[in-house]
Amino acid sequence: MTIELKRKIAFALSMGVITTAIISFVLIALNRGLADGFVLAWLRSWGAAYLIVIPAILLIGPRLQARIGRLLR
């Protein structure tokens, strides 16, 4: 595995943690409020979102980067 591939995977994992945490927190807070059970609902939602977004970033990301690269030549 090349260092460049390791960097891309590390970036995807890190970006996935940050974005899913923020989005799930805000959406749960808007829909449920900060009432009892908020933290458990947020962590459950965050975990599900993370499991969905990491494969999406790793599979869709390279294709999207290539497409944008072609568009911006």
Phi, psi and omega in degrees: 000128182283161179296326179295318177295320177299319178297317180296318179293316179298320178296315181299316180295316180293314180296323177298317179299311185293310184292318180292326177297312182295309184296314181294322178300310183296315182293320177294319179297319179292321184276327184249337189080175181268046183275182177305139179085001182299310185299316179297316178297320180294314181296322177296314180296318180298315179299316179296317180297318181296318179296332179277318189283328183296310175299323179298315179298315183290328182269319183274326184308307181299321179293318179294319177298318179295317180297316179294321176302319178291322181291328186259020178289000000 
